[in-house]
Amino acid sequence: MSSFHKLSVKSINRETEKSISIAFNLPENLKETFSFSAGQYITLKTEINGNEIRRDYSLCVSPKSGELKVAVKEVKDGTFSAYANNTLKVGDTLEVAPPKGRFTFTPNDSKTKNIAVFAAGSGITPILSIIKCALEEEKLSKVILVYGNKTTADTMFFDEILELQHAYKDRFSVQFVFSQQDEEDAIFGRIEKSTVTTLLKTSINTLKLTLFTFVDQKL
């Protein structure tokens, strides 16, 4: 059974109209306890309207960042997601269990890899952690992200992903897929078999891939 630790909220950033990212203050004596592998998640616990609520959220930062940060997308009838997006404030305290999960990426700088990652909606959170880890710790590896959303306005971490693309322009590329917006350099539609087939025949057809897939998380 996981043990929970009370952590205060360090910052809250509005990522889209319906999503936020939450960073926690992490005391020095808990840094080892909350060390993690790219792709893992933490469990958040709090009391809302007299009921204990627990939710799992993937970490969206690299293991070497020194941060503990998750993103929460507000969903219909989502008790915790509505609370986090509309009520939670900097300085508030949540109970947090240490990272766990087997959907992980272990960097190996002795090998050069070409990594294709697919994400939709809030499923970007563990994928973003994996992308950052690969770019930071595998100096020769290349990463391609295929990221599906309704529109640019609905795209979590849109600006941050563009900044990563600029910082690692020779090693990181992005293919956006929008289902409700026809945007230049983006694919119109959804991430489905035909989309993947097209990309395998064009953008990523020459690469030997390590492939991660992840779907939209509605937490």
mmCIF file of the C-alpha atoms, coordinates in Angstrom:
data_MODEL
# 
_entry.id   MODEL 
# 
loop_
_atom_site.group_PDB 
_atom_site.id 
_atom_site.type_symbol 
_atom_site.label_atom_id 
_atom_site.label_alt_id 
_atom_site.label_comp_id 
_atom_site.label_asym_id 
_atom_site.label_entity_id 
_atom_site.label_seq_id 
_atom_site.pdbx_PDB_ins_code 
_atom_site.Cartn_x 
_atom_site.Cartn_y 
_atom_site.Cartn_z 
_atom_site.occupancy 
_atom_site.B_iso_or_equiv 
_atom_site.pdbx_formal_charge 
_atom_site.auth_seq_id 
_atom_site.auth_comp_id 
_atom_site.auth_asym_id 
_atom_site.auth_atom_id 
_atom_site.pdbx_PDB_model_num 
ATOM 1   C CA . MET A 1 1   ? 0.000   0.000  0.000   1.00 0.00 ? 1   MET A CA 1 
ATOM 2   C CA . SER A 1 2   ? 1.388   3.397  -1.029  1.00 0.00 ? 2   SER A CA 1 
ATOM 3   C CA . SER A 1 3   ? 2.263   5.908  1.656   1.00 0.00 ? 3   SER A CA 1 
ATOM 4   C CA . PHE A 1 4   ? 1.145   9.469  1.006   1.00 0.00 ? 4   PHE A CA 1 
ATOM 5   C CA . HIS A 1 5   ? 3.076   12.661 1.716   1.00 0.00 ? 5   HIS A CA 1 
ATOM 6   C CA . LYS A 1 6   ? 1.589   16.128 2.080   1.00 0.00 ? 6   LYS A CA 1 
ATOM 7   C CA . LEU A 1 7   ? 3.015   18.399 -0.611  1.00 0.00 ? 7   LEU A CA 1 
ATOM 8   C CA . SER A 1 8   ? 2.145   22.023 -1.247  1.00 0.00 ? 8   SER A CA 1 
ATOM 9   C CA . VAL A 1 9   ? 1.354   23.352 -4.696  1.00 0.00 ? 9   VAL A CA 1 
ATOM 10  C CA . LYS A 1 10  ? 4.279   25.368 -6.058  1.00 0.00 ? 10  LYS A CA 1 
ATOM 11  C CA . SER A 1 11  ? 2.678   26.629 -9.259  1.00 0.00 ? 11  SER A CA 1 
ATOM 12  C CA . ILE A 1 12  ? -0.384  26.212 -11.451 1.00 0.00 ? 12  ILE A CA 1 
ATOM 13  C CA . ASN A 1 13  ? -0.209  27.040 -15.150 1.00 0.00 ? 13  ASN A CA 1 
ATOM 14  C CA . ARG A 1 14  ? -3.174  27.211 -17.498 1.00 0.00 ? 14  ARG A CA 1 
ATOM 15  C CA . GLU A 1 15  ? -2.273  24.969 -20.468 1.00 0.00 ? 15  GLU A CA 1 
ATOM 16  C CA . THR A 1 16  ? -5.602  25.177 -22.322 1.00 0.00 ? 16  THR A CA 1 
ATOM 17  C CA . GLU A 1 17  ? -9.093  26.398 -21.478 1.00 0.00 ? 17  GLU A CA 1 
ATOM 18  C CA . LYS A 1 18  ? -9.814  23.006 -19.894 1.00 0.00 ? 18  LYS A CA 1 
ATOM 19  C CA . SER A 1 19  ? -6.424  21.921 -18.551 1.00 0.00 ? 19  SER A CA 1 
ATOM 20  C CA . ILE A 1 20  ? -3.722  22.995 -16.131 1.00 0.00 ? 20  ILE A CA 1 
ATOM 21  C CA . SER A 1 21  ? -0.296  21.824 -15.037 1.00 0.00 ? 21  SER A CA 1 
ATOM 22  C CA . ILE A 1 22  ? 0.480   21.553 -11.329 1.00 0.00 ? 22  ILE A CA 1 
ATOM 23  C CA . ALA A 1 23  ? 3.999   21.630 -9.867  1.00 0.00 ? 23  ALA A CA 1 
ATOM 24  C CA . PHE A 1 24  ? 4.661   20.652 -6.260  1.00 0.00 ? 24  PHE A CA 1 
ATOM 25  C CA . ASN A 1 25  ? 7.186   21.848 -3.719  1.00 0.00 ? 25  ASN A CA 1 
ATOM 26  C CA . LEU A 1 26  ? 9.427   18.883 -2.951  1.00 0.00 ? 26  LEU A CA 1 
ATOM 27  C CA . PRO A 1 27  ? 11.387  18.987 0.326   1.00 0.00 ? 27  PRO A CA 1 
ATOM 28  C CA . GLU A 1 28  ? 14.998  17.854 0.203   1.00 0.00 ? 28  GLU A CA 1 
ATOM 29  C CA . ASN A 1 29  ? 14.277  14.842 2.422   1.00 0.00 ? 29  ASN A CA 1 
ATOM 30  C CA . LEU A 1 30  ? 11.663  13.544 -0.057  1.00 0.00 ? 30  LEU A CA 1 
ATOM 31  C CA . LYS A 1 31  ? 13.592  13.972 -3.309  1.00 0.00 ? 31  LYS A CA 1 
ATOM 32  C CA . GLU A 1 32  ? 14.821  10.376 -3.326  1.00 0.00 ? 32  GLU A CA 1 
ATOM 33  C CA . THR A 1 33  ? 11.355  9.088  -2.419  1.00 0.00 ? 33  THR A CA 1 
ATOM 34  C CA . PHE A 1 34  ? 9.889   10.925 -5.412  1.00 0.00 ? 34  PHE A CA 1 
ATOM 35  C CA . SER A 1 35  ? 12.607  10.087 -7.942  1.00 0.00 ? 35  SER A CA 1 
ATOM 36  C CA . PHE A 1 36  ? 11.032  8.576  -11.044 1.00 0.00 ? 36  PHE A CA 1 
ATOM 37  C CA . SER A 1 37  ? 11.503  7.088  -14.493 1.00 0.00 ? 37  SER A CA 1 
ATOM 38  C CA . ALA A 1 38  ? 10.116  8.832  -17.565 1.00 0.00 ? 38  ALA A CA 1 
ATOM 39  C CA . GLY A 1 39  ? 6.548   7.656  -18.120 1.00 0.00 ? 39  GLY A CA 1 
ATOM 40  C CA . GLN A 1 40  ? 5.596   7.027  -14.491 1.00 0.00 ? 40  GLN A CA 1 
ATOM 41  C CA . TYR A 1 41  ? 2.658   8.551  -12.599 1.00 0.00 ? 41  TYR A CA 1 
ATOM 42  C CA . ILE A 1 42  ? 1.795   9.747  -9.108  1.00 0.00 ? 42  ILE A CA 1 
ATOM 43  C CA . THR A 1 43  ? -1.424  9.378  -7.126  1.00 0.00 ? 43  THR A CA 1 
ATOM 44  C CA . LEU A 1 44  ? -3.041  12.510 -5.718  1.00 0.00 ? 44  LEU A CA 1 
ATOM 45  C CA . LYS A 1 45  ? -5.433  12.362 -2.774  1.00 0.00 ? 45  LYS A CA 1 
ATOM 46  C CA . THR A 1 46  ? -7.689  14.985 -1.236  1.00 0.00 ? 46  THR A CA 1 
ATOM 47  C CA . GLU A 1 47  ? -11.127 15.397 0.318   1.00 0.00 ? 47  GLU A CA 1 
ATOM 48  C CA . ILE A 1 48  ? -13.861 16.998 -1.784  1.00 0.00 ? 48  ILE A CA 1 
ATOM 49  C CA . ASN A 1 49  ? -17.344 17.559 -0.362  1.00 0.00 ? 49  ASN A CA 1 
ATOM 50  C CA . GLY A 1 50  ? -16.604 15.137 2.461   1.00 0.00 ? 50  GLY A CA 1 
ATOM 51  C CA . ASN A 1 51  ? -15.424 12.347 0.167   1.00 0.00 ? 51  ASN A CA 1 
ATOM 52  C CA . GLU A 1 52  ? -11.886 11.052 -0.220  1.00 0.00 ? 52  GLU A CA 1 
ATOM 53  C CA . ILE A 1 53  ? -10.848 11.311 -3.868  1.00 0.00 ? 53  ILE A CA 1 
ATOM 54  C CA . ARG A 1 54  ? -7.794  9.656  -5.421  1.00 0.00 ? 54  ARG A CA 1 
ATOM 55  C CA . ARG A 1 55  ? -6.586  10.129 -8.982  1.00 0.00 ? 55  ARG A CA 1 
ATOM 56  C CA . ASP A 1 56  ? -3.504  9.019  -10.904 1.00 0.00 ? 56  ASP A CA 1 
ATOM 57  C CA . TYR A 1 57  ? -1.693  11.515 -13.127 1.00 0.00 ? 57  TYR A CA 1 
ATOM 58  C CA . SER A 1 58  ? 1.392   10.999 -15.259 1.00 0.00 ? 58  SER A CA 1 
ATOM 59  C CA . LEU A 1 59  ? 4.438   13.147 -14.651 1.00 0.00 ? 59  LEU A CA 1 
ATOM 60  C CA . CYS A 1 60  ? 5.184   15.485 -17.564 1.00 0.00 ? 60  CYS A CA 1 
ATOM 61  C CA . VAL A 1 61  ? 8.768   16.494 -16.779 1.00 0.00 ? 61  VAL A CA 1 
ATOM 62  C CA . SER A 1 62  ? 12.100  14.755 -17.239 1.00 0.00 ? 62  SER A CA 1 
ATOM 63  C CA . PRO A 1 63  ? 13.531  12.731 -14.334 1.00 0.00 ? 63  PRO A CA 1 
ATOM 64  C CA . LYS A 1 64  ? 16.549  15.060 -14.145 1.00 0.00 ? 64  LYS A CA 1 
ATOM 65  C CA . SER A 1 65  ? 14.489  18.257 -14.052 1.00 0.00 ? 65  SER A CA 1 
ATOM 66  C CA . GLY A 1 66  ? 14.251  18.312 -10.269 1.00 0.00 ? 66  GLY A CA 1 
ATOM 67  C CA . GLU A 1 67  ? 10.527  18.969 -10.624 1.00 0.00 ? 67  GLU A CA 1 
ATOM 68  C CA . LEU A 1 68  ? 7.396   17.059 -9.697  1.00 0.00 ? 68  LEU A CA 1 
ATOM 69  C CA . LYS A 1 69  ? 4.740   18.154 -12.158 1.00 0.00 ? 69  LYS A CA 1 
ATOM 70  C CA . VAL A 1 70  ? 1.516   16.747 -13.612 1.00 0.00 ? 70  VAL A CA 1 
ATOM 71  C CA . ALA A 1 71  ? -1.232  18.018 -15.896 1.00 0.00 ? 71  ALA A CA 1 
ATOM 72  C CA . VAL A 1 72  ? -4.958  17.748 -15.267 1.00 0.00 ? 72  VAL A CA 1 
ATOM 73  C CA . LYS A 1 73  ? -7.590  18.019 -17.999 1.00 0.00 ? 73  LYS A CA 1 
ATOM 74  C CA . GLU A 1 74  ? -11.093 18.870 -16.831 1.00 0.00 ? 74  GLU A CA 1 
ATOM 75  C CA . VAL A 1 75  ? -13.583 16.239 -17.974 1.00 0.00 ? 75  VAL A CA 1 
ATOM 76  C CA . LYS A 1 76  ? -17.350 15.947 -17.709 1.00 0.00 ? 76  LYS A CA 1 
ATOM 77  C CA . ASP A 1 77  ? -18.412 14.761 -14.231 1.00 0.00 ? 77  ASP A CA 1 
ATOM 78  C CA . GLY A 1 78  ? -14.748 14.669 -13.199 1.00 0.00 ? 78  GLY A CA 1 
ATOM 79  C CA . THR A 1 79  ? -14.788 15.446 -9.486  1.00 0.00 ? 79  THR A CA 1 
ATOM 80  C CA . PHE A 1 80  ? -11.065 15.946 -9.036  1.00 0.00 ? 80  PHE A CA 1 
ATOM 81  C CA . SER A 1 81  ? -10.360 17.430 -12.465 1.00 0.00 ? 81  SER A CA 1 
ATOM 82  C CA . ALA A 1 82  ? -13.032 20.103 -11.913 1.00 0.00 ? 82  ALA A CA 1 
ATOM 83  C CA . TYR A 1 83  ? -11.655 20.848 -8.443  1.00 0.00 ? 83  TYR A CA 1 
ATOM 84  C CA . ALA A 1 84  ? -8.090  21.128 -9.735  1.00 0.00 ? 84  ALA A CA 1 
ATOM 85  C CA . ASN A 1 85  ? -9.014  23.380 -12.658 1.00 0.00 ? 85  ASN A CA 1 
ATOM 86  C CA . ASN A 1 86  ? -11.370 25.694 -10.807 1.00 0.00 ? 86  ASN A CA 1 
ATOM 87  C CA . THR A 1 87  ? -10.611 25.656 -7.070  1.00 0.00 ? 87  THR A CA 1 
ATOM 88  C CA . LEU A 1 88  ? -7.048  24.497 -6.343  1.00 0.00 ? 88  LEU A CA 1 
ATOM 89  C CA . LYS A 1 89  ? -4.620  27.336 -5.566  1.00 0.00 ? 89  LYS A CA 1 
ATOM 90  C CA . VAL A 1 90  ? -0.888  27.820 -5.168  1.00 0.00 ? 90  VAL A CA 1 
ATOM 91  C CA . GLY A 1 91  ? -0.002  27.023 -1.556  1.00 0.00 ? 91  GLY A CA 1 
ATOM 92  C CA . ASP A 1 92  ? -2.770  24.452 -1.143  1.00 0.00 ? 92  ASP A CA 1 
ATOM 93  C CA . THR A 1 93  ? -1.735  20.997 0.047   1.00 0.00 ? 93  THR A CA 1 
ATOM 94  C CA . LEU A 1 94  ? -2.488  17.645 -1.558  1.00 0.00 ? 94  LEU A CA 1 
ATOM 95  C CA . GLU A 1 95  ? -1.485  14.191 -0.407  1.00 0.00 ? 95  GLU A CA 1 
ATOM 96  C CA . VAL A 1 96  ? 0.805   12.585 -2.957  1.00 0.00 ? 96  VAL A CA 1 
ATOM 97  C CA . ALA A 1 97  ? 2.016   8.983  -3.275  1.00 0.00 ? 97  ALA A CA 1 
ATOM 98  C CA . PRO A 1 98  ? 5.477   8.253  -4.743  1.00 0.00 ? 98  PRO A CA 1 
ATOM 99  C CA . PRO A 1 99  ? 5.826   7.546  -8.486  1.00 0.00 ? 99  PRO A CA 1 
ATOM 100 C CA . LYS A 1 100 ? 4.996   4.146  -9.909  1.00 0.00 ? 100 LYS A CA 1 
ATOM 101 C CA . GLY A 1 101 ? 4.046   2.519  -13.195 1.00 0.00 ? 101 GLY A CA 1 
ATOM 102 C CA . ARG A 1 102 ? 5.618   0.256  -15.802 1.00 0.00 ? 102 ARG A CA 1 
ATOM 103 C CA . PHE A 1 103 ? 5.068   2.429  -18.900 1.00 0.00 ? 103 PHE A CA 1 
ATOM 104 C CA . THR A 1 104 ? 8.632   3.694  -18.716 1.00 0.00 ? 104 THR A CA 1 
ATOM 105 C CA . PHE A 1 105 ? 11.578  4.714  -20.835 1.00 0.00 ? 105 PHE A CA 1 
ATOM 106 C CA . THR A 1 106 ? 15.112  3.936  -19.685 1.00 0.00 ? 106 THR A CA 1 
ATOM 107 C CA . PRO A 1 107 ? 17.719  6.038  -21.515 1.00 0.00 ? 107 PRO A CA 1 
ATOM 108 C CA . ASN A 1 108 ? 20.876  4.419  -22.843 1.00 0.00 ? 108 ASN A CA 1 
ATOM 109 C CA . ASP A 1 109 ? 23.351  6.894  -24.294 1.00 0.00 ? 109 ASP A CA 1 
ATOM 110 C CA . SER A 1 110 ? 25.522  4.098  -25.681 1.00 0.00 ? 110 SER A CA 1 
ATOM 111 C CA . LYS A 1 111 ? 22.856  3.395  -28.318 1.00 0.00 ? 111 LYS A CA 1 
ATOM 112 C CA . THR A 1 112 ? 21.524  5.736  -30.977 1.00 0.00 ? 112 THR A CA 1 
ATOM 113 C CA . LYS A 1 113 ? 17.784  5.353  -31.477 1.00 0.00 ? 113 LYS A CA 1 
ATOM 114 C CA . ASN A 1 114 ? 15.038  6.809  -33.634 1.00 0.00 ? 114 ASN A CA 1 
ATOM 115 C CA . ILE A 1 115 ? 11.935  7.047  -31.482 1.00 0.00 ? 115 ILE A CA 1 
ATOM 116 C CA . ALA A 1 116 ? 8.400   7.648  -32.755 1.00 0.00 ? 116 ALA A CA 1 
ATOM 117 C CA . VAL A 1 117 ? 5.804   8.547  -30.132 1.00 0.00 ? 117 VAL A CA 1 
ATOM 118 C CA . PHE A 1 118 ? 2.063   8.931  -30.670 1.00 0.00 ? 118 PHE A CA 1 
ATOM 119 C CA . ALA A 1 119 ? -0.218  10.832 -28.280 1.00 0.00 ? 119 ALA A CA 1 
ATOM 120 C CA . ALA A 1 120 ? -3.739  12.242 -28.267 1.00 0.00 ? 120 ALA A CA 1 
ATOM 121 C CA . GLY A 1 121 ? -5.147  14.859 -25.905 1.00 0.00 ? 121 GLY A CA 1 
ATOM 122 C CA . SER A 1 122 ? -3.948  14.575 -22.325 1.00 0.00 ? 122 SER A CA 1 
ATOM 123 C CA . GLY A 1 123 ? -2.166  11.357 -23.248 1.00 0.00 ? 123 GLY A CA 1 
ATOM 124 C CA . ILE A 1 124 ? 0.753   13.685 -24.016 1.00 0.00 ? 124 ILE A CA 1 
ATOM 125 C CA . THR A 1 125 ? 1.758   13.834 -20.340 1.00 0.00 ? 125 THR A CA 1 
ATOM 126 C CA . PRO A 1 126 ? 3.849   10.634 -20.013 1.00 0.00 ? 126 PRO A CA 1 
ATOM 127 C CA . ILE A 1 127 ? 4.965   11.010 -23.624 1.00 0.00 ? 127 ILE A CA 1 
ATOM 128 C CA . LEU A 1 128 ? 6.325   14.498 -22.913 1.00 0.00 ? 128 LEU A CA 1 
ATOM 129 C CA . SER A 1 129 ? 8.358   13.094 -20.026 1.00 0.00 ? 129 SER A CA 1 
ATOM 130 C CA . ILE A 1 130 ? 9.760   10.403 -22.329 1.00 0.00 ? 130 ILE A CA 1 
ATOM 131 C CA . ILE A 1 131 ? 10.567  12.927 -25.069 1.00 0.00 ? 131 ILE A CA 1 
ATOM 132 C CA . LYS A 1 132 ? 12.446  15.204 -22.683 1.00 0.00 ? 132 LYS A CA 1 
ATOM 133 C CA . CYS A 1 133 ? 14.336  12.286 -21.153 1.00 0.00 ? 133 CYS A CA 1 
ATOM 134 C CA . ALA A 1 134 ? 15.407  10.957 -24.559 1.00 0.00 ? 134 ALA A CA 1 
ATOM 135 C CA . LEU A 1 135 ? 16.528  14.360 -25.824 1.00 0.00 ? 135 LEU A CA 1 
ATOM 136 C CA . GLU A 1 136 ? 18.430  15.212 -22.635 1.00 0.00 ? 136 GLU A CA 1 
ATOM 137 C CA . GLU A 1 137 ? 20.084  11.869 -21.963 1.00 0.00 ? 137 GLU A CA 1 
ATOM 138 C CA . GLU A 1 138 ? 20.555  10.250 -25.379 1.00 0.00 ? 138 GLU A CA 1 
ATOM 139 C CA . LYS A 1 139 ? 22.612  12.861 -27.190 1.00 0.00 ? 139 LYS A CA 1 
ATOM 140 C CA . LEU A 1 140 ? 22.432  11.241 -30.635 1.00 0.00 ? 140 LEU A CA 1 
ATOM 141 C CA . SER A 1 141 ? 18.918  9.811  -30.619 1.00 0.00 ? 141 SER A CA 1 
ATOM 142 C CA . LYS A 1 142 ? 16.119  11.417 -32.630 1.00 0.00 ? 142 LYS A CA 1 
ATOM 143 C CA . VAL A 1 143 ? 12.460  11.701 -31.661 1.00 0.00 ? 143 VAL A CA 1 
ATOM 144 C CA . ILE A 1 144 ? 9.345   12.152 -33.790 1.00 0.00 ? 144 ILE A CA 1 
ATOM 145 C CA . LEU A 1 145 ? 6.083   13.087 -32.066 1.00 0.00 ? 145 LEU A CA 1 
ATOM 146 C CA . VAL A 1 146 ? 2.694   12.575 -33.706 1.00 0.00 ? 146 VAL A CA 1 
ATOM 147 C CA . TYR A 1 147 ? 0.202   14.487 -31.563 1.00 0.00 ? 147 TYR A CA 1 
ATOM 148 C CA . GLY A 1 148 ? -3.551  14.593 -32.116 1.00 0.00 ? 148 GLY A CA 1 
ATOM 149 C CA . ASN A 1 149 ? -6.048  17.156 -30.804 1.00 0.00 ? 149 ASN A CA 1 
ATOM 150 C CA . LYS A 1 150 ? -9.195  18.985 -31.915 1.00 0.00 ? 150 LYS A CA 1 
ATOM 151 C CA . THR A 1 151 ? -7.487  22.355 -32.503 1.00 0.00 ? 151 THR A CA 1 
ATOM 152 C CA . THR A 1 152 ? -4.328  24.234 -31.548 1.00 0.00 ? 152 THR A CA 1 
ATOM 153 C CA . ALA A 1 153 ? -6.272  25.853 -28.699 1.00 0.00 ? 153 ALA A CA 1 
ATOM 154 C CA . ASP A 1 154 ? -7.027  22.396 -27.278 1.00 0.00 ? 154 ASP A CA 1 
ATOM 155 C CA . THR A 1 155 ? -3.394  21.273 -27.516 1.00 0.00 ? 155 THR A CA 1 
ATOM 156 C CA . MET A 1 156 ? -1.756  20.859 -24.132 1.00 0.00 ? 156 MET A CA 1 
ATOM 157 C CA . PHE A 1 157 ? 1.872   22.056 -23.964 1.00 0.00 ? 157 PHE A CA 1 
ATOM 158 C CA . PHE A 1 158 ? 1.637   23.469 -27.512 1.00 0.00 ? 158 PHE A CA 1 
ATOM 159 C CA . ASP A 1 159 ? 4.152   26.278 -26.911 1.00 0.00 ? 159 ASP A CA 1 
ATOM 160 C CA . GLU A 1 160 ? 6.462   24.074 -24.862 1.00 0.00 ? 160 GLU A CA 1 
ATOM 161 C CA . ILE A 1 161 ? 6.573   21.481 -27.633 1.00 0.00 ? 161 ILE A CA 1 
ATOM 162 C CA . LEU A 1 162 ? 7.438   24.161 -30.200 1.00 0.00 ? 162 LEU A CA 1 
ATOM 163 C CA . GLU A 1 163 ? 10.202  25.396 -27.886 1.00 0.00 ? 163 GLU A CA 1 
ATOM 164 C CA . LEU A 1 164 ? 11.581  21.867 -27.637 1.00 0.00 ? 164 LEU A CA 1 
ATOM 165 C CA . GLN A 1 165 ? 11.472  21.589 -31.410 1.00 0.00 ? 165 GLN A CA 1 
ATOM 166 C CA . HIS A 1 166 ? 13.484  24.809 -31.702 1.00 0.00 ? 166 HIS A CA 1 
ATOM 167 C CA . ALA A 1 167 ? 15.991  23.758 -29.025 1.00 0.00 ? 167 ALA A CA 1 
ATOM 168 C CA . TYR A 1 168 ? 16.528  20.314 -30.576 1.00 0.00 ? 168 TYR A CA 1 
ATOM 169 C CA . LYS A 1 169 ? 15.772  21.173 -34.208 1.00 0.00 ? 169 LYS A CA 1 
ATOM 170 C CA . ASP A 1 170 ? 18.091  18.484 -35.593 1.00 0.00 ? 170 ASP A CA 1 
ATOM 171 C CA . ARG A 1 171 ? 16.770  15.769 -33.287 1.00 0.00 ? 171 ARG A CA 1 
ATOM 172 C CA . PHE A 1 172 ? 13.112  16.472 -32.546 1.00 0.00 ? 172 PHE A CA 1 
ATOM 173 C CA . SER A 1 173 ? 10.255  16.864 -35.014 1.00 0.00 ? 173 SER A CA 1 
ATOM 174 C CA . VAL A 1 174 ? 6.497   17.138 -34.524 1.00 0.00 ? 174 VAL A CA 1 
ATOM 175 C CA . GLN A 1 175 ? 3.539   16.198 -36.686 1.00 0.00 ? 175 GLN A CA 1 
ATOM 176 C CA . PHE A 1 176 ? 0.354   17.754 -35.356 1.00 0.00 ? 176 PHE A CA 1 
ATOM 177 C CA . VAL A 1 177 ? -2.986  16.152 -36.216 1.00 0.00 ? 177 VAL A CA 1 
ATOM 178 C CA . PHE A 1 178 ? -6.143  18.257 -35.778 1.00 0.00 ? 178 PHE A CA 1 
ATOM 179 C CA . SER A 1 179 ? -9.655  16.870 -36.111 1.00 0.00 ? 179 SER A CA 1 
ATOM 180 C CA . GLN A 1 180 ? -11.504 20.214 -36.132 1.00 0.00 ? 180 GLN A CA 1 
ATOM 181 C CA . GLN A 1 181 ? -8.983  22.644 -37.605 1.00 0.00 ? 181 GLN A CA 1 
ATOM 182 C CA . ASP A 1 182 ? -7.294  22.733 -40.993 1.00 0.00 ? 182 ASP A CA 1 
ATOM 183 C CA . GLU A 1 183 ? -3.839  24.067 -40.189 1.00 0.00 ? 183 GLU A CA 1 
ATOM 184 C CA . GLU A 1 184 ? -0.807  24.461 -42.427 1.00 0.00 ? 184 GLU A CA 1 
ATOM 185 C CA . ASP A 1 185 ? 1.791   21.708 -41.870 1.00 0.00 ? 185 ASP A CA 1 
ATOM 186 C CA . ALA A 1 186 ? -0.708  19.699 -39.799 1.00 0.00 ? 186 ALA A CA 1 
ATOM 187 C CA . ILE A 1 187 ? -2.725  16.640 -40.778 1.00 0.00 ? 187 ILE A CA 1 
ATOM 188 C CA . PHE A 1 188 ? -6.495  17.101 -40.759 1.00 0.00 ? 188 PHE A CA 1 
ATOM 189 C CA . GLY A 1 189 ? -8.256  14.172 -39.084 1.00 0.00 ? 189 GLY A CA 1 
ATOM 190 C CA . ARG A 1 190 ? -7.504  11.803 -36.251 1.00 0.00 ? 190 ARG A CA 1 
ATOM 191 C CA . ILE A 1 191 ? -4.663  9.483  -35.320 1.00 0.00 ? 191 ILE A CA 1 
ATOM 192 C CA . GLU A 1 192 ? -5.953  6.238  -36.779 1.00 0.00 ? 192 GLU A CA 1 
ATOM 193 C CA . LYS A 1 193 ? -4.634  3.393  -38.891 1.00 0.00 ? 193 LYS A CA 1 
ATOM 194 C CA . SER A 1 194 ? -4.662  5.397  -42.134 1.00 0.00 ? 194 SER A CA 1 
ATOM 195 C CA . THR A 1 195 ? -2.773  8.276  -40.493 1.00 0.00 ? 195 THR A CA 1 
ATOM 196 C CA . VAL A 1 196 ? -0.092  5.988  -39.116 1.00 0.00 ? 196 VAL A CA 1 
ATOM 197 C CA . THR A 1 197 ? 0.183   4.130  -42.435 1.00 0.00 ? 197 THR A CA 1 
ATOM 198 C CA . THR A 1 198 ? 0.696   7.404  -44.308 1.00 0.00 ? 198 THR A CA 1 
ATOM 199 C CA . LEU A 1 199 ? 3.367   8.572  -41.892 1.00 0.00 ? 199 LEU A CA 1 
ATOM 200 C CA . LEU A 1 200 ? 5.166   5.246  -42.044 1.00 0.00 ? 200 LEU A CA 1 
ATOM 201 C CA . LYS A 1 201 ? 5.329   5.647  -45.817 1.00 0.00 ? 201 LYS A CA 1 
ATOM 202 C CA . THR A 1 202 ? 6.504   9.264  -45.707 1.00 0.00 ? 202 THR A CA 1 
ATOM 203 C CA . SER A 1 203 ? 7.921   11.090 -42.691 1.00 0.00 ? 203 SER A CA 1 
ATOM 204 C CA . ILE A 1 204 ? 9.261   8.104  -40.784 1.00 0.00 ? 204 ILE A CA 1 
ATOM 205 C CA . ASN A 1 205 ? 9.585   5.414  -43.427 1.00 0.00 ? 205 ASN A CA 1 
ATOM 206 C CA . THR A 1 206 ? 13.392  5.227  -43.384 1.00 0.00 ? 206 THR A CA 1 
ATOM 207 C CA . LEU A 1 207 ? 13.844  5.038  -39.640 1.00 0.00 ? 207 LEU A CA 1 
ATOM 208 C CA . LYS A 1 208 ? 14.468  2.031  -37.460 1.00 0.00 ? 208 LYS A CA 1 
ATOM 209 C CA . LEU A 1 209 ? 12.070  2.795  -34.644 1.00 0.00 ? 209 LEU A CA 1 
ATOM 210 C CA . THR A 1 210 ? 11.548  2.261  -30.972 1.00 0.00 ? 210 THR A CA 1 
ATOM 211 C CA . LEU A 1 211 ? 7.782   2.878  -30.794 1.00 0.00 ? 211 LEU A CA 1 
ATOM 212 C CA . PHE A 1 212 ? 5.676   4.102  -27.894 1.00 0.00 ? 212 PHE A CA 1 
ATOM 213 C CA . THR A 1 213 ? 1.925   4.574  -28.157 1.00 0.00 ? 213 THR A CA 1 
ATOM 214 C CA . PHE A 1 214 ? -0.476  6.167  -25.710 1.00 0.00 ? 214 PHE A CA 1 
ATOM 215 C CA . VAL A 1 215 ? -4.112  7.171  -25.902 1.00 0.00 ? 215 VAL A CA 1 
ATOM 216 C CA . ASP A 1 216 ? -6.052  10.070 -24.434 1.00 0.00 ? 216 ASP A CA 1 
ATOM 217 C CA . GLN A 1 217 ? -6.269  9.959  -20.632 1.00 0.00 ? 217 GLN A CA 1 
ATOM 218 C CA . LYS A 1 218 ? -9.613  11.051 -19.227 1.00 0.00 ? 218 LYS A CA 1 
ATOM 219 C CA . LEU A 1 219 ? -8.777  11.446 -15.575 1.00 0.00 ? 219 LEU A CA 1 
# 
